[in-house]
Amino acid sequence: MFYMNKYWEKFFYFFTWMWQGSSYLSPRAYAILHRMHHAYSDTPKDPHSPHHTENLFTMMWKTKNIYNEYFSFRLKPEERFSKDIPDWNKFDKFADTMLVRVAWGLLYVAIYVLCISVFDMPGTHWWMYFLLPIHFLMGPVHGAIVNWSGHKYGYANFDNNDHSKNSLLLDVLMLGELFQNNHHKLPNRPNFAVKWYEFDPTYPIVKLLHMTRIIKLRPA
């Protein structure tokens, strides 16, 4: 889909940790799972298909187990799944520690307490404390929504020999990730929207990164 030099690769590797915080997922390990998902979509070898697990929670538990095997190098991926993916093992070892994850969680709690209880900022309410678990588990929550909904609910523009669906016409909720049917048909296309009435809000950002030479888009 695009090229990126080693400096920007490290920058966004770190930036992923900054944004995901307590629910950080290694770009290397998740890239392996993502390639496997495309190769084995909705078959028993798919690491996160809703059609080969009993429910949403068993799907994510299966995903977690496979992710951990590749993250810890206990399982060696096929070369086609590991070729040309970002890899920063030393940083992953730091970011994945329980101490770091708990520190992020405590930071979230502190921000909530300051905004809601201490300063009583406009628009904040006590019930917002119930959003903390989503912040703690933001990465897996996002993955659960995309992989469950994107292969069960919606419409299909293409017959991909799987159950991939486009769940939303204007995917502002998951920033284009719920155009799973389009993405499985055209995996190297940076714009996940295909029809005129579909909108992928991440595509303009991708174009901006290309224009500023942070990334270089490959021919789709």
C-alpha positions in Angstrom: 0.0 0.0 0.0 2.8 2.5 0.9 6.5 2.8 1.7 8.0 4.5 4.7 11.6 5.2 5.6 13.1 3.8 8.9 12.9 7.1 10.7 9.1 7.5 10.2 8.7 3.8 10.8 10.1 4.2 14.3 8.2 7.4 14.8 4.8 5.8 14.1 5.8 2.7 16.1 6.3 5.0 19.1 3.2 7.0 18.2 1.1 3.8 18.2 2.2 3.2 21.8 1.3 6.8 22.7 -2.2 6.5 21.3 -3.0 3.0 22.4 -1.4 3.3 25.8 -2.5 0.6 28.2 -3.9 -1.6 25.3 -0.8 -1.3 23.1 -0.5 -3.9 20.3 2.8 -4.5 18.7 2.7 -3.3 15.0 4.9 -6.3 14.1 2.8 -9.0 15.7 -0.5 -7.4 14.5 0.8 -7.0 11.0 1.4 -10.8 10.9 -2.1 -11.5 12.1 -3.5 -9.0 9.6 -1.8 -10.7 6.7 -2.9 -14.1 8.0 -6.5 -12.8 8.2 -6.4 -11.8 4.5 -4.8 -15.0 3.4 -7.2 -17.2 5.4 -10.3 -15.0 5.6 -13.1 -16.7 7.4 -11.5 -20.2 7.3 -10.3 -22.1 10.4 -6.8 -20.6 9.9 -8.2 -17.1 10.2 -6.9 -15.6 13.5 -10.0 -13.6 14.1 -13.1 -14.8 12.2 -16.5 -14.6 13.9 -17.5 -17.7 11.9 -15.2 -20.1 13.6 -15.7 -19.1 17.2 -18.7 -19.3 19.5 -19.0 -15.6 20.3 -17.3 -12.3 20.3 -15.3 -13.1 23.5 -14.0 -16.4 22.3 -13.0 -14.8 19.0 -11.0 -12.2 20.8 -9.5 -14.8 23.2 -8.3 -16.8 20.2 -6.9 -13.7 18.7 -5.0 -12.9 21.9 -3.5 -16.3 22.1 -2.3 -16.2 18.5 -1.0 -12.7 18.9 1.0 -13.6 22.0 2.6 -16.6 20.2 3.9 -14.3 17.5 4.7 -11.4 19.8 6.9 -13.6 22.0 8.5 -15.3 19.0 7.3 -18.7 20.2 5.7 -19.2 16.8 7.5 -18.4 13.6 5.4 -17.0 10.8 5.6 -17.9 7.2 7.9 -15.5 5.3 5.1 -14.0 3.3 3.5 -12.9 6.6 6.7 -11.4 8.1 8.4 -9.9 5.1 8.8 -6.1 5.1 6.9 -5.4 8.3 8.1 -3.0 11.1 10.1 -4.6 13.9 11.3 -2.9 17.1 11.7 -5.7 19.5 13.5 -3.8 22.3 10.7 -1.2 22.3 8.0 -3.9 22.3 9.6 -5.5 25.4 9.3 -2.2 27.2 5.9 -1.2 26.0 4.3 -4.6 26.8 5.4 -4.7 30.5 2.6 -4.8 33.1 4.2 -1.8 34.8 3.9 0.4 31.7 0.3 -0.7 31.1 -0.7 0.0 34.7 1.0 3.4 34.5 -1.1 4.3 31.5 -4.2 3.1 33.3 -3.5 5.2 36.3 -2.9 8.2 34.0 -6.3 7.7 32.5 -7.9 7.6 36.0 -6.1 10.7 37.0 -7.3 12.6 34.0 -10.9 11.5 34.6 -10.7 12.5 38.3 -9.3 15.9 37.5 -11.7 16.7 34.7 -14.9 15.3 36.3 -14.4 15.5 40.1 -11.8 18.2 40.8 -12.4 20.8 38.1 -16.0 19.8 37.2 -15.3 20.7 33.6 -18.3 21.7 31.4 -19.8 18.7 29.7 -18.4 16.1 32.1 -20.7 13.8 34.2 -20.1 11.2 36.9 -21.3 8.4 34.5 -18.3 9.0 32.3 -16.2 7.0 34.8 -17.9 3.9 33.2 -15.9 4.7 30.0 -12.6 3.9 31.7 -12.7 0.2 30.8 -13.0 1.2 27.1 -9.9 3.3 27.6 -8.1 0.5 29.3 -8.9 -1.9 26.5 -9.1 0.4 23.5 -7.0 -1.7 21.1 -8.9 -5.0 21.6 -12.3 -3.2 21.7 -11.5 -1.6 18.3 -10.4 -5.0 16.9 -13.4 -6.7 18.2 -15.8 -4.3 16.6 -14.0 -4.4 13.2 -13.5 -8.1 13.0 -16.9 -9.1 14.4 -19.1 -6.5 12.7 -17.0 -6.4 9.5 -17.6 -10.1 8.8 -21.2 -10.4 10.0 -23.2 -7.2 9.4 -23.7 -5.0 6.3 -23.6 -5.3 2.6 -21.1 -6.6 0.0 -19.9 -4.9 -3.2 -17.7 -8.0 -4.1 -17.8 -11.7 -3.8 -14.5 -12.5 -2.0 -15.3 -16.1 -1.1 -15.6 -15.0 2.5 -18.1 -13.3 4.8 -16.6 -9.8 4.7 -19.1 -6.9 4.8 -19.2 -3.2 4.6 -20.9 -2.3 7.8 -21.3 1.5 7.4 -21.6 3.9 4.4 -19.8 6.7 6.2 -17.4 4.9 8.5 -16.5 7.7 10.9 -16.8 5.3 13.8 -13.9 3.1 12.9 -12.2 5.5 10.4 -12.8 3.3 7.3 -12.0 -0.1 8.9 -15.6 -1.3 8.6 -15.3 -1.3 4.8 -14.0 -4.9 5.2 -15.5 -6.2 2.0 -13.9 -3.5 -0.1 -10.6 -3.9 1.7 -10.5 -7.7 1.2 -11.1 -7.3 -2.5 -8.6 -4.4 -2.9 -6.1 -4.9 0.0 -3.5 -2.5 -1.5 -5.9 0.3 -2.2 -5.4 3.2 0.3 -9.0 4.4 0.0 -11.2 1.7 1.5 -14.3 3.4 0.0 -15.2 2.2 -3.5 -18.7 3.4 -4.3 -19.5 7.1 -4.8 -21.7 7.1 -1.7 -19.1 5.6 0.6 -16.6 7.7 2.5 -13.3 6.6 4.2 -12.3 9.4 6.5 -8.7 8.1 6.8 -8.0 8.4 3.1 -7.5 12.2 3.1 -5.0 11.8 5.9 -3.2 9.1 3.9 -3.1 11.5 0.9 -1.7 14.3 3.1 1.1 12.0 4.4 1.9 11.1 0.8 2.0 14.8 -0.3 4.3 15.7 2.6 6.5 12.7 1.7 6.1 11.0 5.0 4.9 8.0 3.1 5.0 7.0 -0.6 1.9 5.4 -1.9 2.4 2.3 -4.1 0.3 2.0 -7.3 -3.0 0.4 -6.1 
